[in-house]
Amino acid sequence: TLARSPRTMSTTTHAMRANAPRTHDARTHRRDARCGAKKAARKAAGAKKPGGGGGALSSDEPSSGTATATAMTPAAPARSLEGKPRDDHDDVVIPYGNASGAALRMTEVMLSVADTDLLSEANMEVMPGQVVGLVGGNGCGKSTLIKCIAGKRSVQDGTIAISPDLEVGYFEQTAVSGSQLTVYQEARARMDRINAAEAALKAAEQACESSDDVEACRGADILMDCLAEMEASGAYEAEKRIANVLDGLGFARSQWDVKCDDLSGGWQMRVALARLLLSPAGSGDKGLLLLDEPTNHLDEAAKRWLANWIKESPCTTLIISHEAELLNSACSHIAEVRGKAVHWYTGNFAKFLVDRDERIRIAKATYEKQQAEEADLKDFIRRFSANASKSTQAQSRAKLLEKLQKEMRKTVAAASATVSEGAAGDASRMHLQLAKPPPSDMIQLTLKDGVIGYDPATPILEGSIVLERGMRVVVLGPNGAGKSSLLKSISGQMPLIGGERILGDRVSLGVFGQDLAQYLPKESTCIQYVLDVARVDDPLMKDEMGRQALGALGITGPMALRKIGSLSGGEKARVALAAFVLQPRNCLLLDEPSNHLDVGAVQALTDGLQGWDGCLFAVSHNKGFCESLNPTHIIRVKNGKITMENCYGLSDDDFEHEVIVGDATAAAAAAAGAAAEEAVEEKELVVA
């Protein structure tokens, strides 16, 4: 491994150039000479720093130093979504090193969490330009491994080496918030070279306006260099690139000037993704993108755009996703985490499923032959190790045995797989049984002339719905139209600003929110939390029932005793689901339940719902999930209106949504906040 100075990157994105030694050509020397001359000229003239980080960025963006120097020096330190430099304790070290021509090389990696080994002697080699889908069952270590590649944590043994020539960009599942920059400003915040070039150009233009002729001439020379840097950095194509990414991810032009902090969580995730795709890590063949569930909170149109963007991008990309369509459309290779090893396949996800079955069959046959060879070697060593004339041969056999046993461990990982159809990793088929719905009125819930929002002047949605026992309702509409706000309103979490919500007699609501897993008690164990929730309704519930629910979702044995804070995002979602299904409810409200569940867990949920005869209300942009529910009705949310109709089957058109004018929820919240501020100001004026 090359000796390297520490690298830093933010917790959400990494877009830094490695400090590896480079060969300086004549052009580089000339550039450095010009840079030195410009610094001296500015020092003599007392030049001032330009404000902000470029013409299109707000004052929230810190200055990156003198304009001309910025254009010629490495980018400023990576910033968080809030647009501020990160603290030293947030810094991490990217594992740059000698990758021997590969973009990424893993050698004999051992990775553990608490007392659980996730990987043992794992190897992987990713070549430049490859798009690799990292797949496996929830909890197998995918997200932990990608954090190690990103430098956010270390491995217990072995090495990970990233080519020093690459920019590294990391996209996490965790939502972002707090930025006071607009969508447009945040999207271009990591376009470091372009931002620096624009700042330098602005400073050069100011220098040209100097009344001192000498200074003006120097400014003109600098201006020519800045114009050349603008051309070389692609600054003149920046607006086109920004528009392409924001349009592709579903942002209406009216949203570009909305503050990120005013957006809903799903739209904030889109902003973070847009910023990463426009950063140096996502902008060329020198980028390495690490994407952990990038399609969460994306609708079907945005998913297709992202898959096409990844496929056409020259970046090397590593994707964690349980979206089969993304893995099929974008990936050139699949790396499956299974049996504490990483198994490499050429082709997309569909080809991987076919090839894996054949590879498992071959591995089982190979293992049987290796067992026979192992027995022969052990027998020879036992018989002749003490024989003086054959002790040398016995020692040679012992070395062969050691090598064979190492190969056998790898074969076992490939041969001893327990897999379910259409799923990746150690994912045996799960069997989930929901609690029987208690008796209730036929009409479960009524929303009469409901007005949903934060302020009567700017409602999000208006309309009426009636939910009856036995109904299976799916809610369709574009992101930001208010689907989740509708679910929160009918569940009682969000009060109506108009109309009436009527809950039927003996109706008990069960709500599974898209962010439910994020609010689980981190210090509780899995079994403790599940039983605490279930015993609210049934104080006499036995421990075995809780273990059965967890076991049905793959959380078995010692894992059920682990603290929730030590689990992966997917495992937390399974714990939340296990607690959810043990509660006897006759009306279930599901908000994007497939966001953090893998294929096996989603299949278990839909199978469990097949024979369940209560009322079901589901918000989802996953076509396959919606179809598996066998919906009887559709609620469409569009243009501020709620309409309900019978369902006679779903088509692709049902998931094709026109771009809405902004995030309705965020716009309403922002408008309500502005109205409240105006009221306070008016009150202060009256008092004054």
PyMOL commands that set and color helices and strands:
alter all, ss='L'
color gray80, all
select helices_A, chain A and resi 26-45+67-72+88-90+142-150+183-187+192-208+213-233+235-248+253-255+260-262+265-278+280-282+300-312+324-330+349-384+391-415+483-491+516-519+526-534+543-552+557-561+564-566+569-581+599-610+623-628+652-655+664-687
alter helices_A, ss='H'
color red, helices_A
select strands_A, chain A and resi 104-113+116-126+131-135+157-162+167-171+287-292+316-320+333-338+341-346+443-453+459-468+472-476+498-503+509-512+587-591+615-619+633-638+641-646
alter strands_A, ss='S'
color yellow, strands_A
deselect
rebuild
show_as cartoon
